[in-house]
């Protein structure tokens, strides 16, 4: 389906998501990625542009080379490992 463009519908969508990917060649300041991070999503962003320098993204996202399928696959694999780890940690808290 189509991603909502803003407001409470978008926030609800992100809150129910685990991963947000924006693999762009020329993204400047991706507000949508900040919204995703604020809702607890793991973000996969390109290693181009703004995400390389902004502290909001350096420590909260997985960065991939948008020109490399291998890099994108590694980013997805890393994301799956993180999700499994989070599930395990939640299980251990019970």
Contact map, one row per residue, 1 for C-alpha under 8 A:
1110000000000000000000000000000000000000000000000000000000000000000000000000000000000000000000
1111000000000000000000000000000000000000000000000000000000000000000000000000000000000000000000
1111100001001000000000000000000000000000000000000000000000000000000000000000000000000000000000
0111110011001000000000000000000000000000000000000000000000000000000000000000000000000000000000
0011111001000000000000000000000000000000000000000000000000000000000000000000000000000000000000
0001111111100000000000000000000000000000000000000000000000000000000000000000000000000000000000
0000111111100000000000000000000000000000000000000000000000000000000000000000000000000000000000
0000011111110000000000000000000000000000000000000000000000000000000000000000000000000000000000
0001011111111000000000000000000000000000000000000000000000000000000000000000000000000000000000
0011111111111100000000000000000000000000000000000000000000000000000000000000000000000000000000
0000011111111110000000000000000000110010000000000000000000000000000000000000000000000000000000
0000000111111111000000000000000000000000000000000000000000000000000000000000000000000000000000
0011000011111111100000000000000000000000000000000000000000000000000000000000000000000000000000
0000000001111111110100000000000000110010100000000000000000000000000000000000000000000000000000
0000000000111111110000000000000000010011100000000000000000000000000000000000000000000000000000
0000000000011111110000000000000000000000000000000000000000000000000000000000000000000000000000
0000000000001111111100000000000000000000100000000000000000000000000000000000000000000000000000
0000000000000111111100000000000000000001110000000000000000000000000000000000000000100000000000
0000000000000000111110000000000000000000111100000000000000000000000000000000001000000000000000
0000000000000100111111000000000010010000111100000000000000000000000000000000000000000000000000
0000000000000000001111100000000000000000001110000000000000000000000000000000000000000000000000
0000000000000000000111110000000010000000001111000000000000000000000000000000000000000000000000
0000000000000000000011111000000000000000000111000000000000000001010000000000000000000000000000
0000000000000000000001111110000000000000000011010000000000000000010000000000000000000000000000
0000000000000000000000111110000000000000000001011000000000000000010000000000000000000000000000
0000000000000000000000011111000000000000000000011000000000000000000000000000000000000000000000
0000000000000000000000011111110000000000000000011100000000000000000000000000000000000000000000
0000000000000000000000000111110000000000000000001100000000000000000000000000000000000000000000
0000000000000000000000000011111000000000000000000110000000000000000000000000000000000000000000
0000000000000000000000000011111111000000000000000100000000000000000000000000000000000000000000
0000000000000000000000000000111111100000000000000000000000000000000000000000000000000000000000
0000000000000000000000000000011111110000000000000000000000000000000000000000000000000000000000
0000000000000000000101000000011111111000001000000000000000000000000000000000000000000000000000
0000000000000000000000000000011111111100000000000000000100000000000000000000000000000000000000
0000000000100100000000000000001111111110000000000000000000000000000000000000000000000000000000
0000000000100110000100000000000111111111111000000000000000000000000000000000000000000000000000
0000000000000000000000000000000011111111111000000000000000010000000000000000000000000000000000
0000000000000000000000000000000001111111100000000000000000000000000000000000000000000000000000
0000000000100110000000000000000000111111100000000000000000000000000000000000000000000000000000
0000000000000010010000000000000000011111110000000000000000000000000000000000000000000000000000
0000000000000110111100000000000000011111111000000000000000000000000000000000000000000000000000
0000000000000000011100000000000000011001111100000000000000011100000000000000001000000000000000
0000000000000000001111000000000010011000111110000000000000011100000000000000000000000000000000
0000000000000000001111100000000000000000011111000000000000001111000000000011000000000000000000
0000000000000000000011110000000000000000001111100010000000001111000000000000000000000000000000
0000000000000000000001111000000000000000000111111010000000000011110000000000000000000000000000
0000000000000000000000000000000000000000000011111011000000000011110000000000000000000000000000
0000000000000000000000011110000000000000000001111111000000000000100000000000000000000000000000
0000000000000000000000001111000000000000000001111111100000000000000000000000000000000000000000
0000000000000000000000000011110000000000000000011111110000000000000000000000000000000000000000
0000000000000000000000000000100000000000000011111111110011000010000000000000000000000000000000
0000000000000000000000000000000000000000000000111111110011000000000000000000000000000000000000
0000000000000000000000000000000000000000000000001111111011000000000000000000000000000000000000
0000000000000000000000000000000000000000000000000111111111000000000000000000000000000000000000
0000000000000000000000000000000000000000000000000000111111100000000000000000000000000000000000
0000000000000000000000000000000001000000000000000000011111110000000000000000000000000000000000
0000000000000000000000000000000000000000000000000011111111111000000000000000000000000000000000
0000000000000000000000000000000000000000000000000011111111111000000000000000000000000000000000
0000000000000000000000000000000000000000000000000000001111111000000000000000000000000000000000
0000000000000000000000000000000000001000011000000000000111111100000000000000000000000000000000
0000000000000000000000000000000000000000011110000000000011111110000000000000000000000000000000
0000000000000000000000000000000000000000011110000000000000011111000000000010001000000000000000
0000000000000000000000000000000000000000000111100010000000001111100000000010000000000000000000
0000000000000000000000100000000000000000000111100000000000000111110100110010000000000000000000
0000000000000000000000000000000000000000000001110000000000000011111100110000000000000000000000
0000000000000000000000111000000000000000000001100000000000000001111110110000000000000000000000
0000000000000000000000000000000000000000000000000000000000000000111110000000000000000000000000
0000000000000000000000000000000000000000000000000000000000000001111111110000000000000000000000
0000000000000000000000000000000000000000000000000000000000000000011111111000000000000000000000
0000000000000000000000000000000000000000000000000000000000000000000111111100000000000000000000
0000000000000000000000000000000000000000000000000000000000000001110111111110000000000000000000
0000000000000000000000000000000000000000000000000000000000000001110111111111000000000000000000
0000000000000000000000000000000000000000000000000000000000000000000011111111100000000000000000
0000000000000000000000000000000000000000000000000000000000000000000001111111110000000000000000
0000000000000000000000000000000000000000000100000000000000000111000000111111111000000000000000
0000000000000000000000000000000000000000000100000000000000000000000000011111111100000000000000
0000000000000000000000000000000000000000000000000000000000000000000000001111111110000000000000
0000000000000000000000000000000000000000000000000000000000000000000000000111111111000000000000
0000000000000000001000000000000000000000010000000000000000000100000000000011111111100000000000
0000000000000000000000000000000000000000000000000000000000000000000000000001111111110000000000
0000000000000000000000000000000000000000000000000000000000000000000000000000111111111000000000
0000000000000000000000000000000000000000000000000000000000000000000000000000011111111100000000
0000000000000000010000000000000000000000000000000000000000000000000000000000001111111110000000
0000000000000000000000000000000000000000000000000000000000000000000000000000000111111111000000
0000000000000000000000000000000000000000000000000000000000000000000000000000000011111111100000
0000000000000000000000000000000000000000000000000000000000000000000000000000000001111111110000
0000000000000000000000000000000000000000000000000000000000000000000000000000000000111111111000
0000000000000000000000000000000000000000000000000000000000000000000000000000000000011111111100
0000000000000000000000000000000000000000000000000000000000000000000000000000000000001111111110
0000000000000000000000000000000000000000000000000000000000000000000000000000000000000111111111
0000000000000000000000000000000000000000000000000000000000000000000000000000000000000011111111
0000000000000000000000000000000000000000000000000000000000000000000000000000000000000001111111
0000000000000000000000000000000000000000000000000000000000000000000000000000000000000000111111
0000000000000000000000000000000000000000000000000000000000000000000000000000000000000000011111
